[in-house]
């Protein structure tokens, strides 16, 4: 059975709470970011746990950090800036912890990144930083991506991502309009997988997220 742990990782401004679920035969590491902390977002969000389950089904160790000010994580909300530094710290911790766990070819475990809503926005920033540092993610999965103007929150200047990124959105999303995501994806020439009738939280359609990830896995 996978080992479940709650760990406190040293971050730039204090402790970062991380929920770790290991795999008996790890094939990769998946770091999954949760939605906006000022609107109730936590690492236990159902979309986030659905993403984690999908990655574990593919043999990944999953890491679900709590953004600053959520759960056991210290610090104050910083609209994605300091949060990016925090997830970078979680990445560094994971690389150190699992440095001795190698693939059959003798290389370090590949890194997968995923995020939901605000967490997807932060994930695009993390991916850019990691690529510049020489440890690019093998694959990104972004769900309900915060892009453009979001009512009650802010305008998100979401980073460019690689062309093979899996972007999933609901056609009935009233929090982040589908048009916002299409406007972000169009110049990047990234397809967007649209789930008909799905709202922002994918009520009664969470199983479709898992199915889409499994079909698109690479």
Rosetta blueprint (number, residue, H / E / L):
1 X L
2 X L
3 X L
4 X E
5 X E
6 X E
7 X E
8 X E
9 X E
10 X E
11 X E
12 X L
13 X L
14 X E
15 X E
16 X E
17 X E
18 X E
19 X E
20 X E
21 X E
22 X L
23 X L
24 X L
25 X L
26 X L
27 X L
28 X E
29 X E
30 X E
31 X E
32 X E
33 X E
34 X L
35 X L
36 X L
37 X H
38 X H
39 X H
40 X L
41 X L
42 X L
43 X L
44 X L
45 X L
46 X H
47 X H
48 X H
49 X H
50 X H
51 X H
52 X H
53 X H
54 X H
55 X H
56 X H
57 X L
58 X L
59 X L
60 X E
61 X E
62 X E
63 X E
64 X E
65 X E
66 X L
67 X L
68 X L
69 X L
70 X L
71 X L
72 X L
73 X L
74 X L
75 X L
76 X L
77 X L
78 X L
79 X L
80 X L
81 X H
82 X H
83 X H
84 X H
85 X H
86 X H
87 X H
88 X H
89 X H
90 X H
91 X H
92 X H
93 X H
94 X H
95 X H
96 X H
97 X H
98 X L
99 X L
100 X L
101 X L
102 X E
103 X L
104 X L
105 X L
106 X L
107 X L
108 X E
109 X L
110 X E
111 X E
112 X E
113 X E
114 X E
115 X E
116 X E
117 X L
118 X H
119 X H
120 X H
121 X H
122 X H
123 X H
124 X H
125 X H
126 X H
127 X H
128 X H
129 X H
130 X H
131 X H
132 X H
133 X L
134 X L
135 X L
136 X L
137 X L
138 X L
139 X E
140 X E
141 X E
142 X E
143 X E
144 X L
145 X L
146 X L
147 X L
148 X E
149 X E
150 X L
151 X L
152 X L
153 X L
154 X L
155 X E
156 X E
157 X L
158 X L
159 X L
160 X L
161 X L
162 X L
163 X L
164 X L
165 X L
166 X E
167 X E
168 X E
169 X E
170 X E
171 X L
172 X L
173 X L
174 X L
175 X L
176 X L
177 X L
178 X H
179 X H
180 X H
181 X H
182 X H
183 X H
184 X H
185 X H
186 X H
187 X L
188 X L
189 X L
190 X L
191 X L
192 X E
193 X E
194 X E
195 X E
196 X L
197 X L
198 X L
199 X L
200 X L
201 X L
202 X L
203 X L
204 X L
205 X L
206 X H
207 X H
208 X H
209 X H
210 X H
211 X H
212 X H
213 X H
214 X H
215 X H
216 X H
217 X L
218 X L
